[in-house]
Amino acid sequence: MQVTVTDMGLAREARARRQAALLSTHACLLLCLTMNIAGPLKQSPLIQASFEALLRQVTDLLKAAGLPVLHQECLTPHTGPEPYLVVSAPALHLKRLAVQLEDRDRLGRLMDLDVLEPSGNKLSRGDLQLPQRSCLICGQPGRACAAGRVHSAEALYEEACRIMRHSLLEQGIAQIANVAVKALLWELSASPKPGLVDKHNNGAHQDMNFFTFLDSATALQPYFARAARLGASRGMNADAFFALRAEGMLAEGEMLRATRGVNTHKGAIFTLGILCAAAGHLLVGDQPFSKEALSSAAISLTADSLIKERKNLQVPKTYGERRMQHGLSGARAEAAAGFPSVMETGFMALDRAFKNSDDADKACLEALYAIMQVTEDTVLLRRAEERGCQNELASLLESLKSDNRPSPEQLDARFNALGLSPGGSADLLAASLFVLNLLKLQLPPLGVLIESTSLQQQVE
C-alpha cells in the first residue's frame, strides 16, 4: 500500500502523541526506531525482514549493555513499523549506542533511532559532537542532499532496496557457514564414536586429536561461506560444481595449514561444501528450505558433473575413485543421488532421537550407527582392506543391527584395536547435523521477499 505526504504527516503526529504518552507514564528515556525508506512504499516483505533484523540488533545491544527495557511495544501502521522501547539508562550513553548501531553498516543507515528524554527533548548527534549522517547515495551531508532534492525518491528507494537485499543475503550466507562449522563441532564432540576422534580418545588415529579437529573446523568457515555465495550466484549446474571444486581444493590447503599437514576434513569439505552451495541456492530462491529441496539442489549441482568427471578420470587418485570406476558407490555417488544416507537415514535418526531426549551424544551415536549400516564408507573399507580384517568389520557392522549390540564403549574399543575408522560415515553425520540445524533456522528465501528482482549483481 502506497502512502501520501498527508499520510506521513498524520503518522508523525500520531507518533508524537504516543511518545508523549509513554514519556508521561514511565518518566524514563524513550528509544524509537523507524525505517528511513524514501518514496511511497513503506511496507513490504523485504522492508519487514530488514526491520526485524534491525530490531534484533537493538534489543541484543541493550541486553548486552545491561540496560533494562521497562516497556516495549510495536505499532504497524501502513506508514511503516514503529517500535517504542522505554529504557533505563544515562541519556548520552543510550544515544551513543544508538549512533553506533546506525553507523554499524549499510543496513544501519536505513534505521533512525531517536532517543527522547522524559522532557520530550530529542537528543542529536551534535550532543555527542558527531557529524550528521551522510547521504545514502553520494556520501555527502544528508541534509544538504535532501534539502536540494539532489536525488529522486525513486533512486533513494532503489538504493535502499539494494542495501536490504545485500544485507539479508550476507546474513543468510553467514548463518549457513556457521551451521556448517557447528555441524563439524557437534560431530567431533559426540562421544564415544567407534574408531573416531572424540572427547574420549583419538580413535584409530595416531596423527590427530580433538584439538586438531577444532583447528580444522574453524579454519573452514570462510570456505563454507564462499560455497554458499557461489551457490547463490551461479545456480546448480556443472559450471558451478567445478568452481566449487576449485574452492574445495583451496580449502584443503587452508585445512592443512591449520592442522600442520594432517587431513582431518577432506571428506567434509566435499560433502558440506555441496550442501552449503545448495543452501545458498535455496536462499535466493522462492521455495521454503526443506531436506527435499536441499537434496534436489545437490543432485542438480553434482549428478551431470560427476558423470563428466568420471568419464574424464584418467588416473584414479583415491580409494573412492577407484571403486567408482567399477560402478560402486562412495561420497561422489552419495552426492549425485542427493545424499540419501543423510536425508533418509541420518537426519531422520537425529530427529527421532532429539524428540525423545536432549542427549546430543546419544542422538549423534544413533545417527552414526544408522548411517554406517546403509552407506558404503570407503574410508572404513580401505582401512579394513589394508589390515585384512574385512570379516571382523562385517561382523561389527552386523552387530549394529542387533537389539543387544555392544555398548558404545565396547564398539569404540574394538574399532580402535582393529585400526578401523568410519570417516566417511562421520562426514555424513556432520551433513545430517547440518541439515537438521539449517532447517531449524527457518531462513526466509529472498525470492519470497523480492518480486521480479535479480540477485545476481547483489551476490557478486
Backbone torsions as a table, in degrees:
resi	resn	phi	psi	omega
1	MET	NA	126.0	-179.8
2	GLN	-83.2	149.2	-178.9
3	VAL	-113.6	157.0	179.6
4	THR	-107.5	171.4	175.7
5	VAL	-59.8	-38.0	177.8
6	THR	-62.9	-43.2	177.9
7	ASP	-57.6	-43.7	-177.6
8	MET	-67.2	-37.3	177.6
9	GLY	-63.7	-44.4	178.5
10	LEU	-64.4	-36.8	179.1
11	ALA	-65.4	-39.7	178.6
12	ARG	-63.5	-40.4	179.4
13	GLU	-65.7	-42.0	179.2
14	ALA	-66.0	-37.4	179.6
15	ARG	-66.1	-40.8	179.5
16	ALA	-63.3	-39.9	178.7
17	ARG	-65.2	-42.9	-179.2
18	ARG	-66.9	-38.0	177.7
19	GLN	-62.4	-44.7	-179.5
20	ALA	-62.7	-39.9	-179.3
21	ALA	-65.6	-42.7	-179.3
22	LEU	-67.9	-40.4	179.0
23	LEU	-65.7	-36.8	179.3
24	SER	-68.7	-36.7	-177.1
25	THR	-75.1	-41.2	-170.2
26	HIS	-104.9	-22.2	179.3
27	ALA	52.5	40.1	175.5
28	CYS	-131.7	179.4	176.5
29	LEU	-67.4	147.5	178.1
30	LEU	-119.9	126.0	178.3
31	LEU	-108.5	122.5	-177.3
32	CYS	-119.9	133.8	-179.0
33	LEU	-115.7	130.3	171.0
34	THR	-135.2	154.7	178.4
35	MET	-89.8	134.2	-178.4
36	ASN	-94.4	77.4	-176.7
37	ILE	-115.9	116.9	179.3
38	ALA	-74.8	158.6	175.3
39	GLY	95.1	-180.0	-172.4
40	PRO	-84.7	-8.1	-177.5
41	LEU	-102.5	113.0	-176.9
42	LYS	-112.4	-9.1	178.9
43	GLN	-132.6	131.2	175.2
44	SER	-164.4	163.0	176.6
45	PRO	-56.3	-37.6	179.7
46	LEU	-66.7	-45.1	178.8
47	ILE	-64.5	-41.4	-178.8
48	GLN	-64.0	-43.5	179.4
49	ALA	-64.3	-39.3	178.7
50	SER	-67.9	-41.6	177.4
51	PHE	-59.3	-45.2	-178.8
52	GLU	-63.0	-37.6	177.3
53	ALA	-64.6	-41.5	179.8
54	LEU	-68.6	-40.2	179.7
55	LEU	-64.9	-35.9	175.6
56	ARG	-61.7	-40.1	178.1
57	GLN	-61.6	-43.4	-178.8
58	VAL	-61.3	-51.6	-176.5
59	THR	-67.4	-36.5	177.8
60	ASP	-63.8	-42.6	-178.3
61	LEU	-67.3	-41.8	178.5
62	LEU	-61.9	-41.5	179.9
63	LYS	-65.1	-45.4	-179.0
64	ALA	-65.4	-32.0	180.0
65	ALA	-80.5	-4.3	179.2
66	GLY	72.4	29.6	-179.3
67	LEU	-102.1	110.8	-175.9
68	PRO	-65.6	134.8	171.8
69	VAL	-96.0	110.4	-174.8
70	LEU	-82.3	-24.7	180.0
71	HIS	-157.5	140.3	177.8
72	GLN	-143.2	135.2	175.4
73	GLU	-148.5	158.5	179.9
74	CYS	-138.1	118.5	175.2
75	LEU	-93.5	148.3	-177.3
76	THR	-129.6	62.7	174.4
77	PRO	-70.0	166.3	-178.7
78	HIS	-69.5	-8.3	176.0
79	THR	-84.9	0.4	176.4
80	GLY	124.3	151.9	-179.7
81	PRO	-65.2	144.9	-177.6
82	GLU	-137.4	92.8	173.8
83	PRO	-84.8	145.0	177.0
84	TYR	-124.3	129.3	179.2
85	LEU	-126.9	121.5	174.8
86	VAL	-89.1	120.9	-170.1
87	VAL	-125.4	137.5	174.0
88	SER	-93.8	107.1	-176.1
89	ALA	-166.7	158.3	169.4
90	PRO	-63.2	137.9	-171.0
91	ALA	-59.6	-52.3	-176.5
92	LEU	-67.3	-31.5	177.8
93	HIS	-64.3	-45.1	179.6
94	LEU	-66.4	-40.1	179.1
95	LYS	-63.9	-39.2	179.7
96	ARG	-63.6	-41.4	177.1
97	LEU	-63.7	-39.8	179.0
98	ALA	-62.2	-42.8	178.9
99	VAL	-65.1	-38.9	179.4
100	GLN	-61.9	-36.2	176.2
101	LEU	-70.3	-42.1	179.5
102	GLU	-62.2	-33.8	-176.6
103	ASP	-96.1	2.7	-172.3
104	ARG	-64.6	-43.1	-179.2
105	ASP	-159.5	-175.3	-177.1
106	ARG	-65.8	-34.6	177.8
107	LEU	-65.3	-38.0	177.3
108	GLY	-60.6	-26.7	178.4
109	ARG	-63.3	-21.9	180.0
110	LEU	-88.4	5.5	-177.2
111	MET	-113.6	132.4	169.9
112	ASP	-107.3	117.6	178.1
113	LEU	-111.8	105.3	-179.8
114	ASP	-96.2	135.7	175.9
115	VAL	-113.3	119.9	-178.5
116	LEU	-113.4	134.7	176.1
117	GLU	-81.2	163.2	179.9
118	PRO	-53.9	-28.7	178.7
119	SER	-72.9	-12.5	-176.0
120	GLY	98.8	-7.6	178.7
121	ASN	-66.8	131.2	178.8
122	LYS	-96.3	122.2	179.1
123	LEU	-70.9	146.2	-179.1
124	SER	-119.8	170.4	175.0
125	ARG	-63.9	-29.5	177.9
126	GLY	-62.0	-30.4	177.7
127	ASP	-63.6	-22.2	176.5
128	LEU	-102.9	7.7	-178.3
129	GLN	58.4	42.7	178.7
130	LEU	-112.7	149.9	178.6
131	PRO	-71.5	161.4	177.4
132	GLN	-68.3	165.1	-178.2
133	ARG	-71.4	151.1	-178.7
134	SER	-88.6	164.1	179.5
135	CYS	-65.4	142.7	-178.7
136	LEU	-61.9	-31.1	-173.6
137	ILE	-100.5	-52.8	-170.2
138	CYS	-101.2	-12.3	178.9
139	GLY	84.0	-2.5	176.7
140	GLN	-77.3	168.8	177.8
141	PRO	-51.1	126.1	-171.4
142	GLY	-64.3	-37.7	-177.4
143	ARG	-64.6	-38.2	179.8
144	ALA	-65.7	-42.8	178.8
145	CYS	-63.2	-42.0	-178.7
146	ALA	-67.0	-43.4	-178.9
147	ALA	-64.0	-38.3	-179.6
148	GLY	-87.8	1.5	-177.9
149	ARG	48.6	46.8	-178.1
150	VAL	-63.8	-37.1	-178.3
151	HIS	-118.3	143.1	-179.6
152	SER	-73.5	158.1	176.6
153	ALA	-60.7	-35.5	179.4
154	GLU	-64.0	-42.2	-179.9
155	ALA	-66.5	-40.1	178.7
156	LEU	-66.5	-38.7	179.1
157	TYR	-65.6	-44.3	-179.9
158	GLU	-62.9	-38.9	178.2
159	GLU	-66.5	-39.2	177.4
160	ALA	-62.5	-42.3	178.3
161	CYS	-64.3	-39.9	178.4
162	ARG	-61.7	-42.7	179.5
163	ILE	-63.4	-44.4	-178.7
164	MET	-64.7	-44.7	179.2
165	ARG	-59.4	-49.7	-177.2
166	HIS	-63.0	-43.1	-177.4
167	SER	-65.0	-45.0	179.8
168	LEU	-66.1	-36.3	177.6
169	LEU	-63.8	-47.6	-178.9
170	GLU	-65.2	-36.4	175.6
171	GLN	-62.7	-41.9	178.7
172	GLY	-64.4	-43.0	178.7
173	ILE	-61.9	-43.3	178.9
174	ALA	-62.5	-39.1	179.4
175	GLN	-66.7	-39.3	178.0
176	ILE	-62.0	-46.0	179.2
177	ALA	-62.7	-40.0	178.5
178	ASN	-62.8	-40.1	179.4
179	VAL	-65.3	-36.8	178.5
180	ALA	-64.3	-45.0	177.6
181	VAL	-64.7	-41.9	177.5
182	LYS	-58.0	-40.5	179.6
183	ALA	-61.7	-42.6	178.3
184	LEU	-64.4	-40.1	-178.1
185	LEU	-70.5	-38.0	176.7
186	TRP	-65.9	-43.9	179.1
187	GLU	-61.3	-44.1	179.0
188	LEU	-60.6	-42.8	-172.1
189	SER	-76.9	-23.2	-179.9
190	ALA	-60.0	128.2	-173.0
191	SER	-145.2	150.0	-6.5
192	PRO	-91.4	124.3	178.9
193	LYS	-88.3	142.3	-177.9
194	PRO	-69.5	114.9	173.8
195	GLY	74.3	6.5	-175.1
196	LEU	-115.0	153.6	175.3
197	VAL	-65.4	132.8	176.9
198	ASP	-153.6	-165.2	-178.1
199	LYS	-67.9	-21.3	-174.0
200	HIS	-89.0	-42.0	-176.0
201	ASN	-161.8	-178.3	-178.2
202	ASN	-91.4	8.3	178.8
203	GLY	63.7	-139.6	-178.9
204	ALA	-89.8	20.3	-174.1
205	HIS	-111.9	143.4	177.9
206	GLN	-109.4	-17.4	-171.4
207	ASP	-106.9	8.0	-177.6
208	MET	-150.6	157.5	177.9
209	ASN	-144.8	-173.6	-176.7
210	PHE	-55.5	-42.9	-176.0
211	PHE	-73.9	-28.8	174.2
212	THR	-60.3	-41.9	-179.8
213	PHE	-70.8	-34.6	175.3
214	LEU	-60.5	-46.0	179.2
215	ASP	-60.7	-42.6	-177.5
216	SER	-67.0	-47.2	-176.5
217	ALA	-60.4	-45.1	-178.7
218	THR	-69.5	-30.5	178.9
219	ALA	-68.9	-20.6	-174.8
220	LEU	-89.6	-6.2	-177.3
221	GLN	-57.4	-44.7	178.1
222	PRO	-60.3	-35.3	178.1
223	TYR	-63.8	-43.6	-179.6
224	PHE	-63.0	-36.8	176.3
225	ALA	-66.2	-41.5	177.9
226	ARG	-63.2	-38.7	179.0
227	ALA	-63.6	-43.7	179.2
228	ALA	-65.0	-41.2	179.5
229	ARG	-66.3	-37.3	178.7
230	LEU	-65.0	-43.5	177.7
231	GLY	-62.7	-35.1	179.0
232	ALA	-69.7	-35.0	-173.5
233	SER	-94.6	-30.4	-173.7
234	ARG	-101.9	-17.4	-175.7
235	GLY	81.8	-170.9	-178.0
236	MET	-109.7	92.6	-177.9
237	ASN	-154.6	177.1	-175.8
238	ALA	-62.4	-40.6	-179.8
239	ASP	-61.5	-42.0	178.5
240	ALA	-64.7	-37.5	-179.5
241	PHE	-63.5	-45.0	-177.8
242	PHE	-70.9	-30.5	172.8
243	ALA	-66.6	-39.9	177.7
244	LEU	-65.9	-36.7	179.2
245	ARG	-63.2	-40.2	177.4
246	ALA	-62.7	-41.1	176.9
247	GLU	-62.3	-38.5	178.9
248	GLY	-63.7	-38.3	177.5
249	MET	-63.8	-40.8	176.9
250	LEU	-65.5	-37.4	178.5
251	ALA	-64.9	-34.7	176.1
252	GLU	-59.7	-39.5	176.9
253	GLY	-63.6	-40.7	178.0
254	GLU	-64.2	-39.9	178.2
255	MET	-62.5	-48.4	-176.3
256	LEU	-65.6	-34.2	175.4
257	ARG	-66.5	-38.0	-178.9
258	ALA	-69.8	-30.9	-175.3
259	THR	-104.4	6.0	-177.6
260	ARG	58.6	43.8	172.5
261	GLY	94.5	4.4	-178.3
262	VAL	-94.3	131.1	178.7
263	ASN	-83.0	99.5	-179.1
264	THR	-99.7	-39.7	-167.7
265	HIS	-132.7	28.6	-179.2
266	LYS	-60.2	-43.5	178.5
267	GLY	-65.0	-39.1	179.8
268	ALA	-68.3	-31.8	176.3
269	ILE	-59.7	-42.8	178.7
270	PHE	-67.7	-53.0	-172.9
271	THR	-68.9	-53.2	-178.1
272	LEU	-71.7	-27.5	175.2
273	GLY	-61.6	-43.8	178.2
274	ILE	-63.9	-44.2	-178.8
275	LEU	-68.3	-35.0	175.4
276	CYS	-65.9	-41.0	177.4
277	ALA	-63.3	-42.1	177.7
278	ALA	-62.2	-40.9	178.6
279	ALA	-65.5	-40.4	176.6
280	GLY	-61.7	-39.4	177.2
281	HIS	-62.7	-43.9	179.3
282	LEU	-68.1	-29.8	-178.6
283	LEU	-60.0	-35.2	-178.5
284	VAL	-98.3	9.1	179.9
285	GLY	-91.4	-161.4	-178.2
286	ASP	-128.3	19.7	178.1
287	GLN	-118.5	145.6	178.7
288	PRO	-63.0	152.1	175.5
289	PHE	-66.9	137.6	174.8
290	SER	-158.2	162.0	178.2
291	LYS	-66.9	-30.6	177.6
292	GLU	-66.9	-40.7	179.3
293	ALA	-68.1	-39.6	177.0
294	LEU	-63.1	-42.7	179.7
295	SER	-62.6	-46.0	-180.0
296	SER	-62.3	-41.7	179.0
297	ALA	-64.5	-40.5	178.7
298	ALA	-62.8	-39.4	177.2
299	ILE	-62.2	-46.6	-179.6
300	SER	-61.3	-35.5	-178.3
301	LEU	-74.0	-38.5	-166.9
302	THR	-108.3	-30.8	-167.8
303	ALA	-57.2	-60.3	-179.5
304	ASP	-63.5	-36.2	-177.8
305	SER	-63.9	-42.3	-178.4
306	LEU	-71.8	-30.9	174.7
307	ILE	-64.7	-45.3	177.1
308	LYS	-61.5	-43.0	-179.6
309	GLU	-61.3	-41.9	-178.5
310	ARG	-65.3	-41.6	179.8
311	LYS	-64.3	-34.4	-176.9
312	ASN	-90.2	-0.7	-176.3
313	LEU	-73.5	111.3	-177.6
314	GLN	-92.9	-49.8	-177.8
315	VAL	-124.5	98.3	179.6
316	PRO	-57.5	131.3	-176.1
317	LYS	-102.2	-27.9	-176.3
318	THR	-114.7	162.7	177.9
319	TYR	-58.4	-43.2	179.6
320	GLY	-61.6	-40.1	178.9
321	GLU	-66.5	-36.9	177.9
322	ARG	-64.6	-41.8	178.4
323	ARG	-69.1	-33.1	179.9
324	MET	-62.4	-34.4	179.7
325	GLN	-63.4	-23.4	-179.8
326	HIS	-98.1	15.8	175.8
327	GLY	79.3	14.2	-179.8
328	LEU	-92.7	172.7	-174.4
329	SER	-91.2	-173.7	-178.7
330	GLY	162.9	-168.7	-177.6
331	ALA	-60.6	-37.3	-178.5
332	ARG	-69.1	-43.4	177.3
333	ALA	-67.5	-35.8	176.1
334	GLU	-59.7	-44.1	178.6
335	ALA	-66.0	-43.6	-178.1
336	ALA	-64.5	-24.3	178.2
337	ALA	-90.6	3.1	179.2
338	GLY	83.8	25.0	177.6
339	PHE	57.7	58.8	178.8
340	PRO	-61.6	-33.6	179.9
341	SER	-67.0	-24.9	176.8
342	VAL	-83.0	-55.8	-171.9
343	MET	-70.4	-38.4	-174.1
344	GLU	-96.9	-19.8	-175.4
345	THR	-119.2	-65.2	-175.2
346	GLY	-62.0	-49.4	-179.7
347	PHE	-59.7	-46.3	-177.0
348	MET	-65.7	-38.6	178.4
349	ALA	-64.3	-42.4	177.7
350	LEU	-63.9	-44.3	-178.2
351	ASP	-61.1	-44.5	178.8
352	ARG	-63.8	-44.7	-175.9
353	ALA	-64.3	-43.3	-177.5
354	PHE	-73.5	-20.4	174.9
355	LYS	-72.3	-26.4	-178.3
356	ASN	-95.7	-21.0	-175.4
357	SER	-162.1	159.1	174.9
358	ASP	-101.8	18.1	178.8
359	ASP	-78.4	99.1	-175.7
360	ALA	-66.5	-38.4	178.0
361	ASP	-58.6	-49.3	-178.4
362	LYS	-63.1	-42.6	-179.7
363	ALA	-62.3	-45.5	-178.7
364	CYS	-66.4	-39.3	179.2
365	LEU	-66.1	-41.1	177.7
366	GLU	-60.9	-42.5	178.9
367	ALA	-66.3	-41.2	179.4
368	LEU	-62.5	-46.2	179.7
369	TYR	-61.1	-41.4	179.9
370	ALA	-62.9	-42.5	179.4
371	ILE	-64.3	-42.6	-178.8
372	MET	-60.9	-26.3	-178.9
373	GLN	-79.8	-21.0	-172.9
374	VAL	-114.8	-14.0	-175.8
375	THR	-109.0	153.5	173.5
376	GLU	-91.8	101.3	-176.6
377	ASP	-86.3	100.4	-175.0
378	THR	-68.5	-26.3	175.3
379	VAL	-65.2	-45.9	179.9
380	LEU	-66.4	-44.0	-179.2
381	LEU	-64.2	-39.4	179.1
382	ARG	-62.8	-44.4	-179.9
383	ARG	-63.7	-41.7	179.5
384	ALA	-64.0	-39.7	179.4
385	GLU	-65.7	-43.0	-179.7
386	GLU	-63.7	-32.9	-176.0
387	ARG	-98.3	-1.5	178.6
388	GLY	64.7	34.1	-178.0
389	CYS	-122.3	39.9	179.9
390	GLN	-60.7	-39.1	-179.2
391	ASN	-66.0	-42.6	178.5
392	GLU	-62.2	-39.6	178.5
393	LEU	-64.0	-44.7	179.5
394	ALA	-59.2	-39.4	179.6
395	SER	-67.1	-41.0	179.1
396	LEU	-65.2	-42.1	178.5
397	LEU	-64.9	-37.2	178.2
398	GLU	-65.8	-35.0	-178.5
399	SER	-66.4	-22.8	178.9
400	LEU	-66.4	-22.9	-178.7
401	LYS	-82.2	-13.3	-174.3
402	SER	-80.8	145.4	174.6
403	ASP	-66.8	-23.9	179.4
404	ASN	-107.3	40.2	-177.8
405	ARG	-64.3	158.6	177.6
406	PRO	-59.2	157.6	177.9
407	SER	-67.7	160.7	176.8
408	PRO	-55.1	-38.8	179.7
409	GLU	-66.0	-39.9	178.8
410	GLN	-67.0	-42.9	177.7
411	LEU	-62.0	-43.6	179.7
412	ASP	-60.1	-46.5	-179.3
413	ALA	-62.2	-41.2	-178.1
414	ARG	-68.5	-44.6	178.1
415	PHE	-62.2	-41.9	-179.8
416	ASN	-62.8	-42.4	-178.2
417	ALA	-64.8	-35.4	-179.9
418	LEU	-84.2	-9.2	-178.0
419	GLY	73.9	28.4	-177.7
420	LEU	-101.6	134.6	-178.3
421	SER	-138.3	113.8	-179.1
422	PRO	-80.3	64.8	-176.4
423	GLY	-63.2	-36.4	177.9
424	GLY	-64.7	-39.4	177.8
425	SER	-67.1	-35.9	177.2
426	ALA	-62.7	-39.0	177.2
427	ASP	-62.7	-39.6	-179.8
428	LEU	-72.5	-30.0	172.3
429	LEU	-64.1	-44.5	177.0
430	ALA	-60.3	-40.4	178.3
431	ALA	-64.2	-38.4	178.1
432	SER	-65.2	-41.2	176.6
433	LEU	-64.7	-36.9	177.2
434	PHE	-60.5	-49.0	-178.2
435	VAL	-63.6	-44.8	-179.0
436	LEU	-58.2	-48.6	-176.3
437	ASN	-77.0	-28.6	175.8
438	LEU	-64.7	-43.4	-179.1
439	LEU	-67.2	-28.9	177.3
440	LYS	-67.0	-26.4	-179.8
441	LEU	-66.7	-30.4	-177.0
442	GLN	53.6	52.2	177.7
443	LEU	-63.9	133.3	177.8
444	PRO	-81.3	120.9	176.2
445	PRO	-59.3	131.7	-175.1
446	LEU	-66.2	-24.7	177.8
447	GLY	-63.5	-25.6	176.1
448	VAL	-74.3	-31.0	-177.7
449	LEU	-82.9	-25.1	-172.5
450	ILE	-123.5	122.0	178.5
451	GLU	-101.6	134.9	176.6
452	SER	55.0	41.6	179.3
453	THR	-129.9	127.0	176.9
454	SER	-81.7	134.4	179.3
455	LEU	-97.1	0.1	-172.8
456	GLN	-55.8	-50.3	-177.9
457	GLN	-69.1	-31.7	-179.7
458	GLN	-65.9	-36.5	-178.3
459	VAL	-72.9	-44.3	-174.2
460	GLU	-84.3	NA	NA
